[in-house]
Each structure stands twice: as structure tokens, then as C-alpha cells.
Amino acid sequence: MGHQLGTERHRFRFPRLRVAVAGAVVAATIAGCAAPDSSPTATPPDTSRATPIAADTLAPTDTPAPTDTPGPTDVPGPSASPLPTVAGKVLAWVSAQAPAKLVTGAGSTFQNSFFGWSHGYLAFHGNLVTGSSVPWASADGRVWQAGPALSMAGLANGAAIDEVVEGPAGLLAIGRAPGCADDGTGCMPAPANALWTSADGIQWSRVDLKTAFGGGAVGDVAGGPKGYIAVSVSGAGSAAPAVWLSADGRIWRSVSLSSATFQDAHPAEAMVLGDGYLVAGRTGSLQGWGGGFFPSTTPAIWWSPDGTAWSRTTLPKVASAPQAEAAISAVGAGKLVAHVDSWDCSCPPEGVTQAWTSSNGRAWKAVTATFPSPAVVLSDGRQAIQLISADGAVTVAVSSDGFRWAQIAASGSGPADYDGQAYGPAGLLVEASDGSFWLAAIG
């Protein structure tokens, strides 16, 4: 789950659950009852997965780290109690005219996926019927330039671009077949079926996955100052866990993993830090799913200074739960966030909410605060951001730690809702359901 600028973590995601940026605080939550919806949404944040902590007052840059004694809870959204308001800040929306060929609306057979990066904004204009996708790039969210359509050779149903990562050699766009894969443990995000590289966001070059990964199934890709990392798919039908490294996103090498360190491991996500790498996922058997039986797995995180030698980190008070899987996202500079997806379909879901904080990604402290669904969290590289759509208007809630939230009051006219969003150099970019584009500086 992108939307960061000039930080250690360079990942940009639109429809999927996980959104991440750089830092050093990691939280994990176990949620359940239903598999996550992988399609974009114009609805308010999903409050069923977790409840962020709202402080009585909040300055976006000086909120203390979460403690073991959380305060009252409020979830951004129309059904929640009003959040505290950030003093001295006003959200001012500015209309941004989009090219006619990029506009979508009700009943359209096209869909846009938006991403922010260090040099501007990206949009992939996908045809829901043919599966084709045309990349667009903008430095300021106002003036857009289209590039050649992405190569979809051999992809029967196309490839929806759901993730863009940035590293030293430029951008990588990860495509997946529409829908999700049911491997016997529930509806899991499909493995990558295409990968493209670009230096400018306009011209994209296809990477042959079979050649690059030796036929291995890629579940997640991440980028950062040390290069790029990919991990294998997490699922009952997946092969032994795999990690690949690359300096340019085109040539990848497989890493030899210790069988003891990665015993019964199922990697799901990766992160590139300034001084190392993180991999998150779960351990335990995934066999026997179904018929009311949900095998318990244990959230797990691994660390490596060079991507080759790995050690499993210690998560205090970690608990197993049906299909509990650790994943990684972030709040802002110096504050990593990881969460846990639970594929448990029992209601009420089994398991307990868990969270940890860390200053370096290796030593962890357990806390009782929860982190909201990463599906609705963006970042400007300094603080977490959630869009709130209520009463025909869109405003923003911010948090410096991902647990305590306050909203910025909006002034004047702006979007009534949102279908797509990204954070870039000019601020927050939003596409409303009527096809209009809007920009707002968060500050």
C-alpha cells in the first residue's frame, strides 16, 4: 500500500491493502471476518478493520509515540465522533483540469490508478474490457503527458497496476491479473503477472518474469536506496520461501535463505531501508484450510543488513491466529508501520489485536494501540494521511504516529467524494467520482 517523497521507503500503491513509506515504527493488527476488497473505492475509510487512537490535541509533527495505555478511540469517517481539529491549518482544495482522455466517470469502462513519487504523479488509465493500460505522468498534478501503452503481450486479461516502487534506477510498476487467487486458504492477492521499469514514468519497458525470477511466483516488490527486493507469494500452494535482489529492477538474483531462519515461513511483503531490508509475513502450516477450520499462523518479521544474511526479529507478546500475516507499511520519516492481515473468515474473527513499535526495525516493544486499515492510509513522508468523505465533502485526517488522529478543517469548495488519490510534490491529488481532479497542500 506509495505516496511518499524522498524517504527510505519507496512504495506507491493504489487498490491493494498495503501502503508504506519509510521510517521506524511498526504496528501489527489482526483483522478478520472477510477477505479484503482489492478494488478501489470511493467510500470512507474501512472502520471495521481497526480503530485508530485520537488524542485530545495533535500537532502533526510532535505527537509522542504510542504507549501501552491508549486513550479514547475515534475512527475518521461519517459515522464516528468528530476528531480533534489541527489548530492553525486549513485544507484548501484547488480544481485541477485533467486531460479529456484521462477522465473517467460513472459507467466508464476505464479506471485510473494513481501514484505519487519524488518527481510528481503517475496515472495508469486502464481499460476494464480489453485490459490495456496507458501511463500518464505529471510533475504538478495539472499538466499531464501520456506515454505509449504498456506491453500486455501474452497477458490474456491484462494486468492491473496496483503498485509502483521507486529506487536508485527509477520506477517499477507491478501488474496483477484482475481479481484474486484462491489457493485453498481464501481469496489471496494474485501473484505479479507483469513488471515494467521506467526512468520518467512515461516510457515503460517490460521485464520477462520467467527470466528474471526463474519461474518463481512474485508476491511483492519494494525499492529504496540500496536497490530493489522481491519476495515470493504467501500461500498454502506456494513453494519454499524466496527472496530476490536487484540493482536496476531488470536483472534479479535469488538469495539463499537459511532453512532454520525461514522454517515454515511464508513471506508476504518486503521493505528497503537505508541500512538494510525487512521482510514480513507469517510462519506455520497453511494446510487444511476450509470446512470451518482456519489453521493458526504467527506474524513474523525478518531483518537483513545486506539482503543475504537474515535473522528473525523478536516480536514481544506475539500471538498466533487463524491466517495471521504480518505486512509492512509506514507513517512517515523515522516511523515504519507493519500491520497484520488475517484471512480468518470466522465471525467473530479469532485472535487479538497486536501492535509493536521500533526505532530501527529490529528491536520491538509491544503496545495495545491499533493501526487503521492501510488501505486508507497515505503519507507525505512526514505524517500519515487519511481522506474523510462525509456530508458531501472531503477533508483530511493526519497523524504523526498512525495511532492518534486529528482532522484538518476544509474551506471553500472541493471534491464531494474520491475514487483515487496520491501524494506528490504538489500535495494531495484526488480524482472524484464525477471525473474531476483536485489538489490540496497538507502542510
Order of alpha helices (4+ residues) and beta strands (2+ residues): beta-beta-beta-beta-beta-beta-beta-beta-beta-beta-beta-beta-beta-alpha-beta-beta-beta-beta-beta-beta-beta-beta-beta-beta-beta-beta-beta-beta-beta-beta-beta-beta-beta-beta
